[in-house]
Amino acid sequence: MMEKTKKNMLAKKGWKVGTTTEFLGLSEEEARYIELKIALSEHLKKQRIKQKITQEQLAKMMSSSQSRVAKMETGDPTVSLDLLVRSLLTLGASEKDLAKVIAAAN
């Protein structure tokens, strides 16, 4: 969160200060959906690294490509929630693990 003094200084210089959600005109549901995808993407990368698995290895485990795994880990908008969940399950995540990630995202 931006400091109040910096926010005031920018506003005085004519800048509009707000949230990403306001800037993009997202609904609350759209913003929550994006946060969920980001949380799952970040968790995927952490778990893959923790297990010392390369993107290429994970791709082979999923019958996918390394570039697709890279897109999953960066929250690319072309990646579905289904694919993110499937990749986490491939790495051994339990339903409880997924629930924790989802709960923390909101």
Secondary structure, DSSP 8 states (H G I E B T S, - for coil): ---HHHHHHHHHTT-----HHHHHT--HHHHHHHHHHHHHHHHHHHHHHHTT--HHHHHHHTT--HHHHHHHHTT-TTS-HHHHHHHHHHTT--HHHHHHHHHHH-
